[in-house]
Amino acid sequence: MKRRQFFKTAGGAALLTSSGLGSLLMDLYAFSGQENLSQVEARYYKKHPDREIECELCPRFCRLGDKERGYCGVRENIGGTYYTLVYGKACSANIDPIEKKPLFHYLPGSSALSIATAGCNVNCKFCQNWEISQVRPEQVTHYDFPPQAVVQSAQKNNCPVIAYTYTEPIIFYEYMYDTSIEAHKKGIHNVVITGGYINPEPLVELTKVVQAIKVDLKAFSQDFYASYVRGKLEPVLEAIKIISKSKVWMEIVYLVIPTLNDSPQEIRGVSQWLRKEVGPDVPLHFSRFHPMYLVKNLPSTPVSTLERAHKIAKEEGLNYVYIGNVPGHRAESTYCPKCGKVVIERKGYLIESIELAENRCKNCSTPIPGIWS
């Protein structure tokens, strides 16, 4: 079968047909509107008098009255109890190469069953998945896809990895957490693709059940986060530090946007911070921006700007620096930091060759950090 397949997106209660992913597992029905939203009690919230609650999942700490929803739009106070409306309600499910996440030091060449629900706890003006991230769950087609069904589908499609991605997995935390538990029982890996806007306690618990986290670090400036993300930088930096101290593999993506977060000073600052707080071996991906969503007045990032960022990060001592969204660029590949030989050659999302002996460079035996098998 093809590595990438999609849920059908027909509205109403249309049956997922034989050409869809779910047919390999079961008959999945599509729902739209408020029909069939979940009502599973949320985790990480505090009850207050008069049926008020305070969400403690992310740094927004939404305080809500009865029948109010949090900023994410997918968690609702109903009579003084906080519920997630998207538990097991996937709006997107694809089979992707792990390199698309991107995770370059994690099971290269493997396929990931990638799932998402509607919603997000930030509002990035350059979001590429805004049609599902910046809406409420009743505004998109969604499917019954509970944790056990996700795991069974991963098994039947020979996917060694389940990825929580596309929107912000933090807002479907309970669904992600429980699916990870079920996946672990079957020897399937779990990876999280996140903006890192989460409080320390739920993050620490999440690191106990997933194996890799890719953090999108949007910029190294609070002004940027305030203006273009509607969030704060500091909690994201704290999340990166927490993940770095866990057993979870981590990679960082920095989307380079012309004139907004691409100055040499900012690139040097983020590179220095990562070298100091995480270490020289954290993979850092500088990805090319394309006009999207609410930021259409800027051009795509010049390749020369990405190459300058790559050069700066290497100067600051980071060993594994990549250029993304430029298929065929030499900086898509992984190089041994000691001898300079290519240890993983990539062309877009495809692996051309792997020159590793277990976790070491075949040429000089230098250890290459990552999860390789």
N, C-alpha and C positions, 0 to 999 in steps of 0.2 A: 504494500500500500504506500501511498505518498506520505512523506514526512509531515505534511501540513494539511489538515483537514478541518472543516469548520462545521459548527452547529449551523443549521438553517436559521434564518432570522425572520421567518414569516410570523405575522402577528396572530392574535387569537389563540385557539387551542389546536394548532396544527400538529399533526403527528410528524416526528422527525423521521424522514424517509430513509430508505436503504443506502442512499449516497452519503448520509451523515455519519459522524463519528459514533453516535449513540447506538446505531443499529448493530454494531459489533458487540454490544453489551445487552441492550434492552430497548424497548420502545420508550422513548422520551417524549413527553408532551410539552409544547411551548405555551407559555402563558403571558398575557400582557395586562396592564392596568394593575389594580390592587388584588386581583385574583391570585390566590395561592402564595402570597408572601408568607414568610415564616414568622413564628412568634416563639422564639427560643430565648430564654433569659440571657441577657448579656453578662459578661464578666467585667470586673474592674469598674464598679460604680458605687456610689455612696447614697444612702437614702436620707432625706431631710424631712422635716415636718411638712404637713399640708401636701403630701404626695409629690413633693419635689425630689429630684435626684440630681446628683453631680457625677458626670462621667469622668473616670480616672484613667481611661485608656491612652489618650493622647494629650499633648500639652495644651490643648484648648480648654480642658476642664469645663465642658459645657454644663451649665446649670439649667435644668429644664423643669417646667411645670407639666402637669398632666396633659397628655396628647400632643406634646411638643417633641420635635426631633432634634438630634444633634446637628452640628455643622455638616457632617458627612451625609446626612439625609437618609441613612439606612438603619438608624438606631432610634427607638421611640420609647418615651415614657408613657406607659399605659397603666393608669391607676396607681402610680407610685412604684411600679416595677419596670425596669429598663429591659427592652427586648431588641434583639437583632432581627431585622426583617429579611435578611438575605442568607440565612443559614441553609446551605444546600441548594441555593438558587443561582446557579451559574448563568451568566449572560453571554459568556464566550468560553469556548474550549477548543484548543488547537493542539496539534502535535508539531513541536518546533525543535530545531537543533539547539542544543544547549548554548552554542556559540551566539545565538540570537539574543540571549538574555541581557548583556553578554556575560558569560562566565567562561574564561579562557583557561583557567587552571583547575577545572572541575570536570572530570569524566569526559574529556574531549571526544567529539564525534557521537555522543549519545543523544537520544531523543528524549524530550521532556513533554509530558502531557501538561499543558498549560491552561490554567483556569482563572476566571475572574468573576466577580459580581459587579453590579453597578455601584457607583459612589466613590468618594475620595474625601480625605480630611484636609486637603489644601486645594488651591485653585491656581495651578500653573497656567499662565497666559499662553504658554507655548506647548501645551499638552498635545500629544499626538493621538491619544485615545479619548479625547474630550467627549465624544458622542456617548460613551458609557461611563466615564469617570465623573462628569459634571452634570449628572442627572440623578433623579430618584429611581428606585428600583421599579416602580410602577410605570415608568416612562420608556422602558426597554423590554424586549422579549426576554424571558428567563425560563430556565428549565429545572425540573427536579433532578438534581445530581448530588445526592447525599454522599458523605465521606466513603462509605463502603463501595458505592457504585463508582466513584472516582478511582479508587484503588483497583477495583476489578477491571475497569477500562484500561488503566495503565498496564496491568498484567496482560490483557488480551492484545494490546497494541505493542507489546514488547518495549515499553518505555520504562527504563530503570529509574526515572526521575519524574516527580510531580513538581511543577513550578506554579507558584502563586504570583500572579503578574498582571500586566495590562492596566489595571486600575491600581488602587492602593490596598494591598492585602491587609494592612492593619485594620481597615474598617470591616473586614470580614474575619476578624481574628478568631472567633470561636470555630467557624467553619474550617479555617486553615489549620488551627491547632488540632482539632479532632481528626481531620483527614491525615495529618502528619502522624498521629498516633497509630491510625489504622495502617498507613503505608509502611511504617517501621516494622509492624508485625509480619509483613510480607517481604521485607528486605528491599523496599523501594525508598530511594532517597527523596528528600524534600528540600527545595530551594525557594527563597523568598526574594522577590524583586520589589524593592521598596524605596520610598523617599526618606525613610528613617525618622518620620515624625511620630514618635511613640514614647511613652513614659518608661522610665527604667524598670519598674517591677514587671509589667507584662513582657517587656523585651527580654529580660533575664529568663523568664519562664519559657518564652518562645525558643531561645537558644538551646534549651534542653531537648527539644523535639525536632529541630530541623538541622540540616547539615551544611547549608551554605546560604549566605545572604549577600545580595548585590545591592549596594546603597547608591542611589542617585543623589550626589551632592550637587545641588543646583548652582551654587556659587560660593564664594568665600567672603560674602558681604551681607550684613544684616539689612542694608538698604535694598539690596536686590530681593532678598526674601520677603521683605515687607511689600515691595511694589509689584513683584512678578509672581510670587508664590502664595502670598497672604499667609505667611507663617513666620517662624523664627529660625535663625541659623543655629543658635546655641544648643537646642535639644537634639538637633541632627548630629552635631559634633559629639555630644555626649553619647548618643546611640552608637556612633562609630567606635568610640573608646570602649564601650561596654562589649560590643561584638568582638573587638580585637582581643579582649581578655578571656573570651570564651573558647570553646573547642570548635566553634563554627568557622568554616572557611569564608573569607570575605573578599570582595572586590569592589572597587569604587568606579563610578562613571561620572564624568563631568562634561555636561553638554556645553560646548563653547559657542556662545551667542555673540555675534559681532557687536561691538560697542557697549555691551551690557555687562559681560563678565570675562572678557578676553584680554584684559590688560596684562602686560608682562609682570607687573607688580602683584596682581591678584593670583596669577598662575604660580608665581614663585612662592607666594604666601601659602597657598593650599598645599603645594609640594613640600615645603618646609614643615608645615604642620603635620602632614601625614608621616613624613620621615621621623619626626620626633615622637608623635603620639602612637603610631601604629607600627612603624618600622620600615626598612628599605624594601621588603619583599611583598608589600601589598600591591596587587595589580591595580594600575590606574589607567582608565580608558578615557581619552579625550575624544568625544563624539562630535560629529559634524551636525550643526543645526540646519534645518530647512524651514522656511516660513510655514507657520502652522497656527491654527486656532485664532488667537487674538493678537499674535505677533506676525503680521504678514507684511509689515513695512520694511523689514530688514532682509538683506540678501542671505543666501546660504553662506556658511562659514568658508572663507578661502582655505584651501589646503595648506597654503603657506602659514596661516595662523595656527593651524593644528600642528604643523611641523615645528613651529616656534615653541608652542606649549610643550611638545614632546621633548625638545632640546632642553628647555628650562628644567623640567622634571628630572631628566637624567642628570643634569648638572647638580641638582639638589640631592642626588644620591638614591633615587628610586630605581630599582633594578628592572622592573617590569612595567613598561609604559607603552600604551597602545593608542593607535589612531583608529576611530570607528566611523562607520558610514562612508568610508572611502574604499570600496571594494578593489582589491588588488594592490593596495598600498603595502609596502614592505613592513610597515609598523603594525600590520595585522598579525604578524608572526611573533613567536616567542624565541628569544635568543638567550643563550647561556651568558650570564653576566661575567664569567671568568674568561672563556675562550672566544666568545662571540659567535659561535656556531648556531645555526638555526636548530632548535630542538622540537618545535612544532611549527610547521609551515601551513598557513591558512590562505585561502582565497575566498573572500566573502565568508559565508557560513560553512564552507567545505574545508575539511582537513586533507591537505595534500600529503603530508608525511609526519611521522612522529619519531624522533630520534632520541628516545629516552630508554634507558635500561632501568626498569622499575621507576624510581623517582630521580634518576641521575642522568646528566648529560652523557651521551655515549662517547663523546670525544675526549672529555677530560674528567668525567666522574663527579663533577660538581652537583650537589643536590639542587633540584629545582622544586621549590615549594609548591604544593597543590595536592589535590585528591585525584589520583590518576587511575585508580581501579576500584 
